[in-house]
Amino acid sequence: MWYAIVGEDRENSLADRLAARPAHVARLNALKDEGRLLLAGPFPAIDSDDPGPAGFTGSLIVAEFASLADAEAWAAADPYVAAGVYASVRVRPFRKVLP
């Protein structure tokens, strides 16, 4: 089943986000290579593709896991969690309808 993982950044997390990004993206690429990643990306803090020093307010990942518990465990092991980038993470079942 698909699961939506929404991480909400803590304030002033940009430097930690940038430092942890290579490890974070490596895990996403592993999901992609396994055919289990539907989409992933950050929420810019301002209305811009490149928010610069304004940074980001969080991230959305939609990926396939065997269970909610597996999705939660994967999310808990994210480098952004370990680096303290995310103030909170929520995992919810997701049903893809379109396209």
C-alpha positions in Angstrom: 0.0 0.0 0.0 1.0 3.6 -0.5 1.8 5.8 2.5 2.2 9.6 2.7 5.0 10.7 5.0 4.9 14.3 6.0 7.8 15.8 7.9 7.4 19.3 9.4 10.7 21.2 9.8 11.6 22.9 13.0 12.4 26.6 12.7 15.9 27.4 11.4 16.6 23.9 10.2 18.1 24.8 6.8 21.8 24.2 7.7 21.0 20.8 9.3 18.7 20.0 6.3 21.5 20.7 3.8 24.0 18.7 5.8 21.7 15.6 6.1 20.3 15.9 2.5 22.8 13.5 0.8 21.9 10.6 3.1 18.1 11.5 2.9 18.2 11.5 -0.9 20.1 8.2 -1.0 17.3 6.5 0.9 14.8 8.0 -1.5 16.8 6.8 -4.4 16.8 3.3 -2.9 13.0 3.4 -2.8 12.9 4.7 -6.4 15.3 1.9 -7.6 13.0 -0.6 -5.9 9.9 0.9 -7.8 8.4 1.9 -4.5 8.6 5.7 -4.7 5.6 7.6 -6.1 6.9 11.1 -5.3 9.1 13.1 -2.9 10.0 16.7 -2.3 10.2 19.6 0.1 7.7 22.4 0.9 9.5 25.7 0.1 9.0 28.3 2.9 8.2 30.9 0.2 6.5 30.8 -3.2 9.6 29.9 -5.1 11.3 26.8 -6.5 14.5 28.0 -4.9 13.6 29.6 -1.6 17.3 30.4 -0.7 17.8 31.3 2.9 14.1 31.1 3.6 14.5 27.3 3.4 11.8 24.8 3.7 8.9 24.0 6.0 8.9 20.2 5.6 8.7 17.4 3.1 6.3 15.0 1.5 7.1 11.4 0.5 4.6 9.0 -1.0 6.0 5.5 -1.1 4.9 1.9 -1.0 5.4 -0.2 2.1 4.1 -3.6 3.3 2.4 -2.0 6.3 1.8 1.2 8.2 4.3 -0.1 10.8 7.0 -0.6 8.1 6.3 3.0 6.8 6.6 4.4 10.3 9.8 2.6 11.0 11.3 3.8 7.7 10.2 7.4 8.4 11.7 7.2 12.0 15.1 6.2 10.5 15.3 9.1 8.1 18.5 11.2 8.4 16.4 14.3 8.7 14.9 12.9 11.9 18.4 12.0 13.2 19.6 15.5 12.4 16.7 17.2 14.2 15.4 18.8 11.0 11.9 17.5 11.5 9.9 18.7 14.5 7.3 16.1 13.7 6.6 13.3 11.2 3.2 11.9 10.3 2.6 8.7 8.3 -0.8 8.1 6.8 -2.1 5.5 4.4 -2.6 6.9 0.9 -4.8 5.7 -1.9 -3.6 6.9 -5.4 -6.5 7.7 -7.7 -5.1 10.0 -10.4 -3.3 10.0 -12.7 
